[in-house]
Amino acid sequence: MSAGQPVNAMSIDVEDYFQVAAFAPYIERHRWDGMECRVERNVALILDLLDRHATKATFFTLGWIAERYPALVKEIVARGHELASHGYGHLRASDQTPDSFREDLAVAKALLEDIGGVAVTGYRAPSFSIGEGNLWAHDVIAETGHRYSSSVYPIAHDHYGMPAAPRFAWRTDSGVVEIPPSSLRVLGRNLPASGGGYFRLLPYPVSRWSIQRINRQDGQSCIFYFHPWEVDPHQPRIAQAGAKSKFRHYLNLDRMASRLDRLLADFRWDRVDRVFAEHLAH
């Protein structure tokens, strides 16, 4: 780790394994309350891992989770991490109307703030589902009292992405600061360099090199993300899911915790609101 390199932002999308968008066709929402929840155990593991590295992070938390596990939210805040919103029910922003999106954000923000006892200023759309077709979402994010979003991924992907969007933090017309997950510019294309399934798929040195390149060549802080279910190789399997969804979800879950351990040791990390404080101050 080099003290001269930028501090990077660590973020966790707090949702459970049965709430991911890829499994939505196989697990109806009315079944969620009957599923085995593992989010408490997994977040506890992550909190301890962060403590071992004296690292603070941002937890983009579902209102649905906060409502059922308030102690989890309080523990996140008590340990000095940033509490942010992932919406209430893990609905993609691109699947909602402005009115339903506004209600989803407002309900989640009120719940999180009431339970956590802190202001919630950050939001991340499920599945990075803000793009060219629904940039109106930034207006709603501003209207509901959020100062920043981390919802536009400037890459090409089969489920999300806006390749023409800026790679680094930018201010929207509504005044919200959009802080995109990190990407790498290679041969005229933006490639993902910020976590999740890519971090599990590729050898660890590839991720380390990507972050180093963004820090050194671009002179920018990275924003990394992952999910609590990614550190849980023993989670229940969704047997009816398609082969592609299973591959993406279950690949290398048993290696994730050790890779995170290396990542936290190799770079300097902090909460999103502190890493990007200068952008949020204007």
DOLUMRO-937355 format. One record per residue (C-alpha): x negated, y, z negated. Coordinates in nm, 2 decimals. Example, Ala and Ser with C-alpha at 12.3 -4.5 7.8 and 13.67 -1.06 7.14 Angstrom:
! DOLUMRO-937355
<site px="-1.23" py="-0.45" pz="-0.78"/>
<site px="-1.37" py="-0.11" pz="-0.71"/>
! end
This chain:
! DOLUMRO-937355
<site px="0.00" py="0.00" pz="0.00"/>
<site px="-0.13" py="0.34" pz="0.09"/>
<site px="-0.04" py="0.64" pz="-0.12"/>
<site px="-0.07" py="0.87" pz="0.19"/>
<site px="0.21" py="0.70" pz="0.37"/>
<site px="0.57" py="0.82" pz="0.36"/>
<site px="0.80" py="0.69" pz="0.10"/>
<site px="1.06" py="0.46" pz="0.26"/>
<site px="1.43" py="0.42" pz="0.16"/>
<site px="1.55" py="0.08" pz="0.03"/>
<site px="1.93" py="0.01" pz="0.07"/>
<site px="2.16" py="-0.28" pz="-0.02"/>
<site px="2.51" py="-0.33" pz="0.13"/>
<site px="2.70" py="-0.47" pz="-0.16"/>
<site px="2.95" py="-0.72" pz="-0.02"/>
<site px="3.00" py="-1.10" pz="-0.06"/>
<site px="2.93" py="-1.37" pz="0.19"/>
<site px="3.30" py="-1.42" pz="0.29"/>
<site px="3.34" py="-1.05" pz="0.38"/>
<site px="3.10" py="-1.02" pz="0.66"/>
<site px="3.25" py="-0.92" pz="1.00"/>
<site px="3.13" py="-1.23" pz="1.17"/>
<site px="3.35" py="-1.45" pz="0.95"/>
<site px="3.66" py="-1.23" pz="0.97"/>
<site px="3.82" py="-1.46" pz="1.23"/>
<site px="3.80" py="-1.75" pz="0.99"/>
<site px="3.87" py="-1.60" pz="0.65"/>
<site px="4.19" py="-1.39" pz="0.63"/>
<site px="4.17" py="-1.10" pz="0.39"/>
<site px="4.45" py="-1.24" pz="0.17"/>
<site px="4.22" py="-1.53" pz="0.09"/>
<site px="3.94" py="-1.31" pz="-0.05"/>
<site px="4.06" py="-1.33" pz="-0.41"/>
<site px="4.06" py="-1.71" pz="-0.39"/>
<site px="3.71" py="-1.74" pz="-0.26"/>
<site px="3.41" py="-1.82" pz="-0.49"/>
<site px="3.25" py="-1.48" pz="-0.55"/>
<site px="2.87" py="-1.48" pz="-0.59"/>
<site px="2.80" py="-1.11" pz="-0.57"/>
<site px="2.73" py="-1.06" pz="-0.94"/>
<site px="2.46" py="-1.33" pz="-0.95"/>
<site px="2.30" py="-1.20" pz="-0.64"/>
<site px="2.30" py="-0.83" pz="-0.73"/>
<site px="2.15" py="-0.93" pz="-1.07"/>
<site px="1.87" py="-1.11" pz="-0.89"/>
<site px="1.81" py="-0.80" pz="-0.67"/>
<site px="1.81" py="-0.56" pz="-0.97"/>
<site px="1.55" py="-0.77" pz="-1.15"/>
<site px="1.34" py="-0.79" pz="-0.83"/>
<site px="1.35" py="-0.41" pz="-0.79"/>
<site px="1.26" py="-0.37" pz="-1.16"/>
<site px="0.95" py="-0.59" pz="-1.12"/>
<site px="0.83" py="-0.35" pz="-0.85"/>
<site px="0.94" py="-0.03" pz="-1.04"/>
<site px="1.15" py="0.05" pz="-0.73"/>
<site px="1.48" py="0.24" pz="-0.71"/>
<site px="1.73" py="0.18" pz="-0.42"/>
<site px="2.06" py="0.28" pz="-0.29"/>
<site px="2.36" py="0.04" pz="-0.32"/>
<site px="2.63" py="0.10" pz="-0.06"/>
<site px="2.91" py="-0.07" pz="-0.25"/>
<site px="3.25" py="-0.19" pz="-0.14"/>
<site px="3.54" py="-0.05" pz="-0.34"/>
<site px="3.69" py="-0.40" pz="-0.33"/>
<site px="3.38" py="-0.53" pz="-0.52"/>
<site px="3.37" py="-0.23" pz="-0.76"/>
<site px="3.74" py="-0.28" pz="-0.85"/>
<site px="3.68" py="-0.65" pz="-0.95"/>
<site px="3.33" py="-0.62" pz="-1.09"/>
<site px="3.30" py="-0.28" pz="-1.27"/>
<site px="3.02" py="-0.41" pz="-1.49"/>
<site px="2.81" py="-0.46" pz="-1.18"/>
<site px="2.86" py="-0.10" pz="-1.07"/>
<site px="2.78" py="0.03" pz="-1.42"/>
<site px="2.46" py="-0.18" pz="-1.42"/>
<site px="2.34" py="-0.04" pz="-1.09"/>
<site px="2.38" py="0.31" pz="-1.22"/>
<site px="2.23" py="0.23" pz="-1.56"/>
<site px="1.91" py="0.11" pz="-1.40"/>
<site px="1.87" py="0.43" pz="-1.21"/>
<site px="1.98" py="0.34" pz="-0.86"/>
<site px="2.19" py="0.55" pz="-0.63"/>
<site px="2.56" py="0.44" pz="-0.61"/>
<site px="2.69" py="0.50" pz="-0.26"/>
<site px="3.00" py="0.39" pz="-0.06"/>
<site px="3.05" py="0.10" pz="0.19"/>
<site px="3.42" py="0.18" pz="0.22"/>
<site px="3.69" py="-0.01" pz="0.03"/>
<site px="3.78" py="-0.32" pz="0.23"/>
<site px="3.49" py="-0.38" pz="0.48"/>
<site px="3.70" py="-0.26" pz="0.77"/>
<site px="3.50" py="-0.15" pz="1.07"/>
<site px="3.53" py="0.23" pz="1.13"/>
<site px="3.58" py="0.16" pz="1.50"/>
<site px="3.89" py="-0.05" pz="1.42"/>
<site px="4.06" py="0.22" pz="1.22"/>
<site px="4.26" py="0.54" pz="1.29"/>
<site px="4.13" py="0.87" pz="1.14"/>
<site px="4.41" py="0.85" pz="0.88"/>
<site px="4.34" py="0.49" pz="0.78"/>
<site px="3.97" py="0.56" pz="0.77"/>
<site px="4.02" py="0.87" pz="0.55"/>
<site px="4.23" py="0.66" pz="0.31"/>
<site px="3.97" py="0.38" pz="0.30"/>
<site px="3.69" py="0.63" pz="0.22"/>
<site px="3.89" py="0.83" pz="-0.03"/>
<site px="4.00" py="0.52" pz="-0.23"/>
<site px="3.65" py="0.38" pz="-0.24"/>
<site px="3.49" py="0.70" pz="-0.34"/>
<site px="3.74" py="0.76" pz="-0.62"/>
<site px="3.69" py="0.40" pz="-0.75"/>
<site px="3.31" py="0.41" pz="-0.74"/>
<site px="3.29" py="0.75" pz="-0.91"/>
<site px="3.54" py="0.66" pz="-1.18"/>
<site px="3.36" py="0.34" pz="-1.27"/>
<site px="3.00" py="0.46" pz="-1.22"/>
<site px="3.05" py="0.80" pz="-1.37"/>
<site px="2.83" py="0.96" pz="-1.10"/>
<site px="2.90" py="1.15" pz="-0.78"/>
<site px="2.90" py="0.94" pz="-0.46"/>
<site px="2.76" py="1.14" pz="-0.17"/>
<site px="2.65" py="0.86" pz="0.07"/>
<site px="2.85" py="0.63" pz="0.30"/>
<site px="2.76" py="0.35" pz="0.53"/>
<site px="3.02" py="0.21" pz="0.77"/>
<site px="3.06" py="-0.17" pz="0.78"/>
<site px="2.86" py="-0.32" pz="1.07"/>
<site px="2.72" py="0.02" pz="1.16"/>
<site px="3.05" py="0.08" pz="1.33"/>
<site px="3.02" py="0.45" pz="1.42"/>
<site px="2.92" py="0.51" pz="1.78"/>
<site px="3.01" py="0.71" pz="2.09"/>
<site px="3.38" py="0.60" pz="2.08"/>
<site px="3.45" py="0.73" pz="1.72"/>
<site px="3.21" py="1.01" pz="1.64"/>
<site px="3.52" py="1.18" pz="1.48"/>
<site px="3.44" py="0.96" pz="1.18"/>
<site px="3.17" py="1.21" pz="1.08"/>
<site px="3.44" py="1.47" pz="1.03"/>
<site px="3.63" py="1.24" pz="0.80"/>
<site px="3.32" py="1.15" pz="0.61"/>
<site px="3.26" py="1.52" pz="0.55"/>
<site px="3.63" py="1.58" pz="0.46"/>
<site px="3.62" py="1.31" pz="0.19"/>
<site px="3.32" py="1.48" pz="0.02"/>
<site px="3.03" py="1.27" pz="0.14"/>
<site px="2.70" py="1.45" pz="0.23"/>
<site px="2.54" py="1.18" pz="0.43"/>
<site px="2.61" py="0.87" pz="0.64"/>
<site px="2.39" py="0.58" pz="0.75"/>
<site px="2.63" py="0.43" pz="1.00"/>
<site px="2.49" py="0.49" pz="1.36"/>
<site px="2.23" py="0.24" pz="1.46"/>
<site px="2.05" py="0.36" pz="1.77"/>
<site px="2.00" py="0.02" pz="1.93"/>
<site px="2.19" py="-0.20" pz="2.18"/>
<site px="2.37" py="-0.49" pz="2.00"/>
<site px="2.67" py="-0.71" pz="2.09"/>
<site px="2.87" py="-0.58" pz="1.78"/>
<site px="2.75" py="-0.23" pz="1.73"/>
<site px="2.49" py="0.04" pz="1.83"/>
<site px="2.45" py="0.37" pz="2.01"/>
<site px="2.11" py="0.36" pz="2.19"/>
<site px="2.13" py="0.72" pz="2.29"/>
<site px="2.16" py="0.85" pz="1.93"/>
<site px="1.86" py="1.00" pz="1.76"/>
<site px="1.62" py="0.75" pz="1.59"/>
<site px="1.57" py="0.97" pz="1.28"/>
<site px="1.78" py="1.18" pz="1.05"/>
<site px="2.01" py="1.43" pz="1.22"/>
<site px="2.29" py="1.67" pz="1.12"/>
<site px="2.63" py="1.62" pz="1.28"/>
<site px="2.86" py="1.90" pz="1.39"/>
<site px="3.06" py="1.84" pz="1.07"/>
<site px="2.75" py="1.90" pz="0.86"/>
<site px="2.71" py="1.54" pz="0.75"/>
<site px="2.35" py="1.42" pz="0.77"/>
<site px="2.33" py="1.09" pz="0.97"/>
<site px="2.04" py="0.87" pz="0.85"/>
<site px="2.01" py="0.59" pz="1.09"/>
<site px="1.86" py="0.25" pz="1.01"/>
<site px="1.51" py="0.24" pz="1.14"/>
<site px="1.42" py="0.14" pz="1.50"/>
<site px="1.10" py="0.10" pz="1.69"/>
<site px="1.05" py="0.26" pz="2.04"/>
<site px="0.90" py="0.00" pz="2.27"/>
<site px="0.88" py="0.02" pz="2.65"/>
<site px="1.16" py="0.27" pz="2.67"/>
<site px="1.40" py="0.08" pz="2.44"/>
<site px="1.49" py="0.11" pz="2.07"/>
<site px="1.43" py="-0.22" pz="1.88"/>
<site px="1.56" py="-0.29" pz="1.53"/>
<site px="1.31" py="-0.25" pz="1.25"/>
<site px="1.51" py="-0.22" pz="0.94"/>
<site px="1.62" py="-0.54" pz="0.79"/>
<site px="1.91" py="-0.78" pz="0.77"/>
<site px="1.91" py="-1.07" pz="1.01"/>
<site px="1.61" py="-0.93" pz="1.20"/>
<site px="1.40" py="-0.94" pz="0.88"/>
<site px="1.49" py="-1.31" pz="0.83"/>
<site px="1.45" py="-1.41" pz="1.20"/>
<site px="1.11" py="-1.26" pz="1.27"/>
<site px="0.78" py="-1.35" pz="1.09"/>
<site px="0.71" py="-1.11" pz="0.80"/>
<site px="0.40" py="-0.95" pz="0.96"/>
<site px="0.62" py="-0.83" pz="1.25"/>
<site px="0.84" py="-0.63" pz="1.01"/>
<site px="0.54" py="-0.50" pz="0.82"/>
<site px="0.38" py="-0.39" pz="1.14"/>
<site px="0.70" py="-0.22" pz="1.25"/>
<site px="0.74" py="-0.02" pz="0.93"/>
<site px="0.37" py="0.08" pz="0.94"/>
<site px="0.40" py="0.20" pz="1.29"/>
<site px="0.70" py="0.42" pz="1.21"/>
<site px="0.52" py="0.56" pz="0.90"/>
<site px="0.19" py="0.62" pz="1.08"/>
<site px="0.27" py="0.70" pz="1.44"/>
<site px="0.61" py="0.87" pz="1.40"/>
<site px="0.53" py="1.01" pz="1.06"/>
<site px="0.87" py="0.92" pz="0.94"/>
<site px="1.02" py="0.73" pz="0.65"/>
<site px="1.19" py="0.40" pz="0.72"/>
<site px="1.53" py="0.30" pz="0.59"/>
<site px="1.56" py="-0.07" pz="0.52"/>
<site px="1.88" py="-0.26" pz="0.44"/>
<site px="1.99" py="-0.61" pz="0.34"/>
<site px="2.29" py="-0.78" pz="0.16"/>
<site px="2.32" py="-0.96" pz="-0.17"/>
<site px="2.43" py="-1.28" pz="0.01"/>
<site px="2.10" py="-1.29" pz="0.19"/>
<site px="1.91" py="-1.39" pz="-0.12"/>
<site px="2.15" py="-1.68" pz="-0.19"/>
<site px="2.06" py="-2.00" pz="0.01"/>
<site px="2.32" py="-2.20" pz="-0.19"/>
<site px="2.62" py="-2.00" pz="-0.09"/>
<site px="2.93" py="-2.19" pz="0.04"/>
<site px="2.91" py="-2.26" pz="0.41"/>
<site px="3.19" py="-2.14" pz="0.64"/>
<site px="3.23" py="-2.46" pz="0.84"/>
<site px="3.46" py="-2.33" pz="1.11"/>
<site px="3.24" py="-2.04" pz="1.21"/>
<site px="3.08" py="-2.04" pz="1.55"/>
<site px="2.72" py="-2.16" pz="1.61"/>
<site px="2.60" py="-1.81" pz="1.68"/>
<site px="2.75" py="-1.66" pz="1.37"/>
<site px="2.61" py="-1.95" pz="1.16"/>
<site px="2.27" py="-1.90" pz="1.30"/>
<site px="2.26" py="-1.53" pz="1.23"/>
<site px="2.41" py="-1.57" pz="0.88"/>
<site px="2.22" py="-1.87" pz="0.74"/>
<site px="1.88" py="-1.84" pz="0.90"/>
<site px="1.59" py="-1.83" pz="0.65"/>
<site px="1.81" py="-1.75" pz="0.35"/>
<site px="1.57" py="-1.95" pz="0.14"/>
<site px="1.28" py="-1.73" pz="0.24"/>
<site px="1.45" py="-1.39" pz="0.19"/>
<site px="1.37" py="-1.33" pz="-0.18"/>
<site px="1.00" py="-1.40" pz="-0.13"/>
<site px="0.98" py="-1.18" pz="0.18"/>
<site px="1.15" py="-0.89" pz="-0.01"/>
<site px="0.89" py="-0.94" pz="-0.29"/>
<site px="0.61" py="-0.89" pz="-0.03"/>
<site px="0.79" py="-0.59" pz="0.13"/>
<site px="0.83" py="-0.41" pz="-0.20"/>
<site px="0.47" py="-0.47" pz="-0.28"/>
<site px="0.34" py="-0.35" pz="0.06"/>
<site px="0.52" py="-0.02" pz="0.08"/>
<site px="0.65" py="0.27" pz="-0.13"/>
<site px="1.03" py="0.27" pz="-0.17"/>
<site px="1.29" py="0.49" pz="-0.33"/>
<site px="1.66" py="0.58" pz="-0.31"/>
<site px="1.80" py="0.72" pz="0.01"/>
<site px="1.92" py="1.04" pz="-0.15"/>
<site px="1.56" py="1.11" pz="-0.28"/>
<site px="1.37" py="1.00" pz="0.03"/>
<site px="1.58" py="1.23" pz="0.25"/>
<site px="1.64" py="1.51" pz="-0.01"/>
<site px="1.49" py="1.77" pz="0.22"/>
<site px="1.74" py="1.69" pz="0.49"/>
<site px="2.03" py="1.70" pz="0.24"/>
<site px="1.92" py="2.03" pz="0.09"/>
<site px="1.99" py="2.24" pz="0.39"/>
! end
